[in-house]
């Protein structure tokens, strides 16, 4: 089995191995059922927290396990290499996008109420930005919050929100000011608040183990203390975390691809056609080598960008390109894996079939490839 461990410290290799062992013990035996259920069991959060894997990369002073983005990368590489589905990864670690804004900009009260319990596995959080009429164009959101005494009153709708069906709170992007990026704020909206409902659970092509919802806000009143940071600074808080979100998606991309490569190598060694294993055919070996090459390139680029980010460099453009490189690799490698598995690759009982469906979201989520390419062009001075 191909496993890329170069570039990790001894501690990060141990962390990656812990993630693999956790997967084999707590995830692999149940993943098919979770895919059928359409969501993860809540107890998985507690198990991840107990194993020291839920708060990796989050400061200890707010309830995390410490470490840097690179430690998160090592752990996620282990999870994906061991066979997590995209939906399971996105759903179990939705706090990776739900709580950073609170940690970086929120009050101690918000951190105590939402961040610490989430990192302990007691609460599940999500983040709501996308709306029925607005996706990658974050500055155009229309969900509005109006100050009324000691409360914010929120009206609007959100869609494609990961972990929102079983979630306990939603860090919500709302318009509190003028049109455009300068009028956006972030407000924590707890589940059960009158007027705040999951209007429907969405059915998807892939990411089946991830509960994804459409949210409705009708005169939803939340305390003014639920505002994250400063009023009308929400767009910048969101933008601060775009780099890490895109690195996470790049990790997921090459992780899917590496898993598909390893499954395909084993299948091609085991499957006999015309009196010999598939792997004895030159055309098959050429495909496997090309799959390996693309995975290696995507991993190297992604981790280089992550290292530069940790070092304090501005890598907004590079994160866009790393995501594109990795997710394009994922889409191509998963397609080749299905092809090499033949008819079996098209069956739901085949793991590569699941990866094939899961990877198709990656060029769309976290900023569509076309949007990120245009952003990179501007940042690189090509426009």
N, C-alpha and C positions, 0 to 999 in steps of 0.2 A: 504494500500500500504506500502510495506517495504521501509524504508528510513534510511540509516545509517548516523547519524549526530554526533556520539561521536568522540571525538578527535579534533573537530573544536573549535576555539575561537568564541565568539559572532560575531565578525566582519566577520569571515570566513563563519559562518552560514548565515549571511545576504548576503554575496557575492554569496553563493550558491543559495539562494532564488532569488536573482536578475537574476542569470543565468536561473533558472527555469521559472521565469516570462517572461524574454525576449524570451525564447523558445516558450512559449505558445502564445505570442503575435506576434512574428516576423518570427518564423520558422515553427512551426507545421502546420499552414494553407497553407503553400506553399511547403513543403518538397517533397510531391509526384510529383509535377510539376518539381521541380529542379532535381529530380531523372530522370524524363523523358527527361529533357533538357540536361542532362549530364554535368551541371556546375551550379555554384551559380551565382546569379546576383551580379554585382559589388557593388551595393548600400548596400548590406548586410554588407560590411566592414565598411562603414560610420555609419551604425546603431549600429554596435558593438562598434565602437570607441566612438560614442556619448553617449552610455550607460555606458562607462567606463569599458568595458569588453574585449577590443581588446588588450590593453597593460598591462594587469595584470601580475605582476611579472617582468616587465621591468622597469629599473630605470627611474625616472622622468626626470633626466638631459638629457636623449636622446629622450624624448617624450613619455615615457611610463606612466603607472598609478601607478608604485611602487609596493611594496610587494615582497614576496619570492616565491620560488617554491611551497610552501604549499598553498599559495593563488591561484596559478594556479590550483593546485589539487582540491581545493574546488570549483572553478568555473567550471572546466571541469566535476567534479562529478555531478554538477547541470545540465549542458547541457546534459550529457548522460542519467541521470536519467529521464529527461523530454522527451527523445526520439530522439535525434539527430542521423542521420545515420553516419556511419563511414566515408563515403566520404565527407559529409558536414563538419564534424569536421576537417578532414585532410585538406580540401581545405580552409576553413575559417581561419584556424590557421597555415597555411604553414609558416608564418613568424616566427613561433617558431623554425624552422630549418634554415630559410633563412637569418635572421639578427643577431643571437647571435655572429657569427664569426666577423661580422662587428663591433658590439657594443664592443666586447672584445678586438679586435685587429686592427680595421680599423682606418683610419685617421678621423679627425673632418669633413673634406670635404665629405668623403663617408657617414658618419653618417647623415650629413645635407641633402645630396642628396637622400639617399635611406631609411634610418631608420626612420627618423621623418615623412616623407610623408606616409610610410607604416603604422605606428602606428596611423596616423590620418585617415586612411582608404582611402587615395587618390591613393596609389600604391599597387600592389600585387607582392610579391616576391616569388621565389622558390629557391630550391637548387638542383644542378645537380652533383651527384657523380656516380651513377650506369651507366654502359655502356653495350652495347650488349654482350660483352664478359666478363664482370666483375661485380659481385654483391657485396656480403659481403666482398670479398677480395679487400678492398679499396686500398691497397698498389700496386695493379697491374693495375691501370687505365692507359690508353694509350693516351687519349686526350692530345695534346701537345700545349704548348704556348712558342713561341720563341721571345726573345726581338729583336725589330727592331727600333732603335732610341728611340723615345718617345712613342712607342706603343708596345703592345704584339700582336702577330699574332697567332691565335688559330685555330687548325684543329683537328677534331675528331667528336665523336657522343656520345650522352647520351640517356638513355631510362628509362621508368617508372617514369618520372619526374612529381610530383604532382604540380598542378596549373601552369604548364608551358604554356598551351595553351592561357590562358587569362592573364598570368603574364606579368609584366612590366620589370622585370629584373631577372636574374638567377645568383646566387652565385655559380660559377662553379669551380669544382676541376679539375686542369690541371697538367700535368707533365712539370715542368720547369727545372728539373735536372736529376740526375741519376735514374736508376731503383730502385724500392722499395719505402718504406715510406719516405725516406729522400729527395725525389725529387719532392714532390707535393706542389703546391701552390693553393691559392684561389683567383679568379678574378671575379669581378662583370661585367656581360655582359648585357647591356641594350637591350630590345626589339627594333627591327628596325635597329640594327647594320648590315650593309651589310655583307652578307655571313652567318648570323645567322638566322636560320629558324626552325619552328616546322615542321618537315618532315611529321609527321602524328599524328593525335589524336588516342589514343589507346582505344579499347573497352575491358571492363573488366567484370569479373564475378559479382563483387560487387563494392562498392564505386562508384556507378553510378553518384552521384552528384559532384564527383571530376573530373575535367578535367586533364587528364594524357597524356603526350606527349612524343614523340621521337624527339630529337633535333639534328640538324646538324650544325657543325661549319666548314665553308670552307673559309680559309684565313680571318678570322674575326679579325679586328683590333680594339683594345680598348686602351685607354690611359694607360700609366704605372701607373698613379695614381689610377687606378681601382684595383690594387693589394691589397688584404686584408692582412695587417700585413707584415711580412717578407717573402721574397722569400724562397721557399723550406721548409716552416714551416706549410704548409696546413694540412698535415696528423695529426699533433698534435692539430691543431685548431678543426678539425673534431672530433678527439678522445675526446677532452675536453667536447664535447656536447653529446657524446653517452649516458651518464648516464641519462641526462634529457630526451632525445628522448625515451629511453626505459621505463622510468617512465611514460611518456605521453602515450605510447602504452599499458602499464599495466593498466593505468587509463581507457583507452578506452575499454580494455578487460573486466574488472569487471563492467564497466558502461553498456556495451552491456548485460552482463549477468544479472545484476540487473533489467534492463528494461525487459528482456525476462522473468525473474521470476515474476515480477509484472503483465505483460500481461497474463502469464499463470495462475496465481492465480485467476485473474478476470474471465478468460475464463472458468476455471474449476468450478467456483462458478455459472456461468451463464448457462453453457451448461448442459442440462439434457439428460441422456441416461438410458434406462431401468427403467424409472420412478423416477430417482433421480439425483441430480447434480453430475458431475464427481468427485468433491472434496470429496464426501461421500465414495469413494472407497479407501481402505487402501493403495493400490499400488500407487494411484495417490498422496495421501498425503505424502507418503514416498519419491516420486520423488521430490515434492516441497520442502520438508525439506532438502534433499540432495543438491538441487540447492541453497537453502539459505545458507547452511553450506559452500559450496565451494565459493560463492560470499563473504561471511564474511571473510573467510581465505585470499582470494586474496586481498581484500581491506586492511585488517590489515597489511599484509606483505608489500604491495606496499607503504602504507603511513609510515610505519616504516622506510623503505629504504629512502623515501623522506626526512623524518625528520633527519635521520643520514647524508644525503647529505648536507642539509642546515646547520647542525652543523659542517660541515667541514671534515667529515670522508671519507675515501676512500671506496666507495661502488660499484666499477665497477662489481665485481662478483655478489654481491647481487642484483644489478639492472638487470643483466642477468636473475637471478633466479626469481626475482619478475615478470619480463615480462613473463617468461615461465609459472609461476603459474597462472597469470591472464589470459593469452591468452588461455591456455589449459582449464581453467574454462569457458571462453567465448565460445569456440568451443563445449564443452560438454553441457553446459547449453542451448545454442541456439538449439542444436540438440534435447534435451529433450523437449524444448518449442514447436518445430515443431511437435514432436511426440504427445504431449498432445493436441495440436490443431487438430490433425487428418488431414483429407483432407483439411480443411481450412488452416492449417499451410503450405500447399504446394502451396497455391494460392498467386499470386502477390499482391492481395488486403490485405493480412495479413501482419501486421508489423513484426511478428516474421520471416517470410520468408526473409525479407530484412536483418534482423540482422544475420540470418543463412548464407547468402552470404557474408555479410560484414566481419564477424569475421574470415572467412577462410584466409584472407590476413595476419592477425596478427602474426601467427607463422612464416611468411615469411619475412614481412617488418621489417626494423630497425635491421636487423641481424637475419638470420634464426635460429630457435631453436637449430638445430644441431651445428651450428657454435658457438653460444653463450654458449652452454653447454661445448664445448671443451675449449673455452676461460675461463670459470669459473673453469674448472678442472685445468688449468695451474695456474690461480691466487690463487687457494686454495691449491696448492702444490700436486695435485693428479696425475700429469703426469710425 
